[in-house]
């Protein structure tokens, strides 16, 4: 009856059809600009990421009467995955009768493994040639990027993928519990300028869905970048200098011992008093345990003067810089500076600064942030 009544009334009065008003566009995203310039560069750092084409190695082995649990080869994902692989390595150690363990290495993988062992009742000693801030982990960007420099997709196996997904889920939950000033872990937005709207719908086939997070595609006029679109997503930021010192303090407060000593050969490992040893030596495992697959991925960061007002990160956005061989440019704001990255040189062992790459990364960011001028900020 209502439909009949509406039709009769419409015919009698010839009412024009009602059109919903167009939803107003979102106001432009307002961001403080990064002051990218050469005169604001305060340091350039180099780190050699331990990369295995088949992915990190996580398994128990025997060396004479000792149990050796290998936990190394995370590429650029050590900061992201260490709680996960550390927890799994500690579970492997639990299969032994002894509750005394040695951890080789004092980077983020060694420290988180040591803490996981302590939580399971182990008396733990870390043996390391270097300690923070002089470890590779201190040279990382660092955000939650669990597939960065990790594995060659063509060489991974189903068994490794299962290990990886378990490690990702454990690490993602652990890191969320550490958010706050004590550990230097925070959530910030990341913006990826792009001209391709379809890129916002992309997913990483290795990652569990629950850790990939939400993505929002900002339309033209809704963002300050020179590209047509911009992908906005939340990102977990880890400040290495704060984070690693906090982990060392936690380890020592729990009764851990730290011995500065370089392991030259497997015989040095056999001579340790602990019967359970977790190998977290990263790139050092190539010489110490003769891993033929382990190669460095040389990374380089340029650090600008800190800008406390900048609380976001960027990924890509500069066409000319991104067109060069290698990974795209990216920026992370931290309390110790504005971190500019975007290099990955496979099987390069030198710690010398690559000036060509340094120029590419800095000039790319100068161009990106200069192109944002003229947008309301």
N, C-alpha and C positions, 0 to 999 in steps of 0.2 A: 504493500500500500504506500509506503514511503517513497518507493521508486516511482510509482505511478504519479503520486502527488508532485514529486520533483519535476517530472517530465511535463506535466500539464502547466506548472507554474513557469517553467522555462520557456515553453512555447508561447505562453500568454505575454510574457514581459521581454522575451529575447535577451536574457541575461548573458553577458559576455563571460566566457570561461575564466575561472580563477587560476592564475599562475603563481606558484610559490616564488617569493622574492629570492633573488640570487644571494647566496650566502656570501657575506663579505670575506675577502681574503685575509689571511693572518697578517698582523703587522710585521714589518721587516725585522729580522733577527738583528739585535744590537750586540756587537762584540767589540771589546777594546782591541785595538790593533797591536800586533807584535811589531816592535820597532826593529825590524830586520835590517842590519847594516854591518859592514865590516868593522867599523870602529867600536861595535858592541861585543865583538867576539872576545871571550875571556879564556877559553881553552879549547883544545881539540884532543879527543881521546881515541884510542884504538884498542879493540878487544878481539880475540880470536875465539869464535864460537865453536864448540866441539860438535861437528856434524857427521852423522852416519847415514848414508843413502837409504839404508833399510830402516832407519829410525833408532831411537835410544835403545840401549841394551839394558835389560832388567832381568837378571837370572842368577841363580845360585850355582856355584862351582866349587871344586876342591883344589887346594894347593897344599900338598903334603897332608898334614893332619888338620889343616885349617879349612873352615868354610868361608869362601869368598862370595859375597853377593855384589854383583856388578850393577851399578846404577849411574850410567854416564851416556853422553852422546845426545844431548837435548837440543843441539843447534842453538837457535835464538829463543828457545822456549823454556829455558831453565827456570826463570822467574815465575813463569806461569804454571809449570807442571811439577815443580819440586816437591810440594806437599803430597801430591798424588803418588809419584814414584817413590818418595821417601817412605810413605806409609806402607806401600806394597813391599818395599825392600825390608822394612822392619818386620812385616808379617813373615817373610821368608826366613829371617833370622830367628824368629820364634820357634821354628822347627828344631832348633838346636837346644841341647841341655844347658849350655852355659848362658849366663846372664851378664857376661862381660863382653863388650864389643868395642872394636876400633873402627873409626870412620876415617877414611883417607880423603882429605880435601876439606877446605873451609870456605868454599863458595856457597851459594844459596842451596845447591843440592846437598852438599855435605852437612850444612847447618840444619836444614829441615829434616834430613834423615836422622841426624843425631837426636833431635827433639822427639821424633816419633819413637825412636828406640827408648829414650828416657821414659816416655809415657807408657811403655810396655814393661817397665821395671828393669831396664838394663843399666848397668854402670858403664858409662861411655867416655872414651878418650878420643879426641880428634887429633890426628897427625897431619900436619900441613906445612908445605914450604912457605906459603904466604897466607896472610890473614887479612880481613877487611881493614882498610879500604884498598888493599893492593891485590884484589882478586878480580877475575874477569867479570864476575857478577856486578861489581861496582861500575863497570863500563856500559851497562845496558840502558835501554831507553827510559823506563821499562813499563809496559802495560800488560794486561792479561791478553797475550797473543799466543795461544797454545799450539799453533801450527807454524810459527815463524821459524824458517830455516831448519825445520824439523826432519823432514823425510822427502825422498823422491817418490812421488805418487806411484810410479810404475814398479817400484821395488818393495812396497810394503806387502805384508802378509795378513790374512784374516786373524791369525793368532796375535800378531803385533797390534792390529787395530783394536782388538778386544782389550788388550793391556792399556792402550792409549786412552780409550773412552773411559775406562775405570779411573785412570789417573786424572783425566780432565775433571770428572765429576767430583772426586775427592778434593782436588786442589781448588776448584771453584767455590766449594762450600767452606773450606778452611780459610781462604783469603777473605771471604765475606765477613767472617768472625773477627778478623784483624783490622777492619776498617776503623780508623781513628788516628789521632796524632802520635800515639806511642809507636806504632809500626809504620807510619807514613803511607798508609793505604787509604785511598779515597776514590770516590766515583766522580768523574767529570764527563762532560759531553765531548764527543769527537765528531768533527765535521769533515766529510769527504766530498769536495766539489766534483761535479761530473756533468757531462753533456748527455748522458744516457740514462733515461728514466728507468730502464729495465734493470740497471745495475743495483737498484735498491732492493730488488726481490731475490738477489743471489744468495745462496747458502753454501756453506762449506760442508762437503759430504763426509768429512772425517769427524766433525764435531757433533755431539749430542744436541738435539734441538733446544733443550732447556738452557744451554749456555750461550746460544747465539744471540739472544736478546732481541729487543724491539728495534725497528728501523723506521724512520720517518723521512719521507721524500719531500723536501722543501721545494716549492715551485718558484718559477721566476718572480722576482720581486719580494720573495719571502726570506732571502738570505743576502749577505753582503759579498759573496764570492763572484769571480768573473765568469763562471760557468753558468749554464742554463739552470741546472738543478744542484741540490746539495743533499747528501744523505746524512742525517743526524742520528746518532746512537749513543747510548751510555757506555762508558769505558772505565775499567778499573785501572787506576794509576798506582804504581808502586815507586816510592822514592828510595833508590838503593842505599844511599848513605844512612838514612834513618832506619830502614828495614833491616839491613844486615847487622848493624850495631845492636838493634833490639834483639835479634835472634841470638847473637853472641852472648848478650847479657842474660837472656833466658836460659841458655845452655849452662852457663856458669852458675847461675842461681840454683839450678837443679842438681848441682854437684858435679857437673861435667869437668873434664880436664882437657886442656889445650896444650899440645906439644908442637913447637915449631921444629919440624924435621922433614927433610926431603927424602922420599923413598926412591932410591936409585935403581934397584933391581928387585925381582920377586923374592930374592933371598932376604932382603931387608924386611919384607912383609912377613915372611915365615918367622923371622926373629922376634916379632912382636909378642908380648905376653898374652894378648887376647886371642881366643880360639875362633871368634867370629869377627870377620873383617868386611866392612862395606866399602867398596871402591867407588868413590865419588870424585875421582881425580880429573874428570873432564878430558881435555885434550892431552893431559899427561898420561892417560891410559894407553896411548899409542906406543910410547916407549916402555912404560912400566909393564904392561901386559901384552904388548905386541899385537894390538888390534889393527889389522891391515885396512879396515874400511874407514877408520877415523881420519877425517881431514878438517882443517880449519875453514870456517867462513869468516873472513876478515870483515869486521864492522868498524865504522868510524862515526863519531859524533862530534858536532861542533856546538859549543855552548855559548849562548849570548847572556848578557847581564840579566839578572832576574827581573821579572815584571809581576809583582804580586797580584795586580789587577787582572792578569790573563789567567783564566781558569778553564781552559779547554785545550783540546788537541786537534790537529788536522792530519789528513791522509791524502796525499796527492794534491791535485789542483793546478799544477803548473805544466802546461802542455809541452813546452820546449825541454824542461828538465826531465819530465817523465818519459820523453821519447828516447833518452839515452839508454844504453844497455844497463842492466841491473834493476834493482827495485826502485819503486817510486819514492819521492821525498815524503817526509812526515815530520811533524812537530809535536812535542810534548812540553807543556809548561810545568815546571817544578819549582820548589822553593830555592834550589841551588842554581837555577838558571832556566833559560828557554833552550830546550834541547832540540837540535836539528839533526835528523838522520836520513838515511836512504842509500846505504852502501852494503853490498854483500859480495865479496870476492872469494870465490871458491879456491881452496888449496893454495892460498897465499899465506906464507908463514911470517913475513916481515911485519914488524911493529911500526915501521916508518909511516908517517902520514902520507896518504895519496893526495897530492895537491890538486890533481885534476878533479877527483871526486869531491874534494872539499869545496872547490869553486862551484861545481855543479849544484851541490846541495845548498850552499849559501845563496848563490845567485838565484836559484829557483825559488827560494823562500822570499828573497827581496822582491822578486817580480810578483809573487803571489800576493803578498801583503800590500805592496804598492797599488796593485790593481783593485784592492778593496776600497781605496779612497773614493769619495764621491757618494758612497752609500751612508745613510745616517748612522753615526756611531757616537 
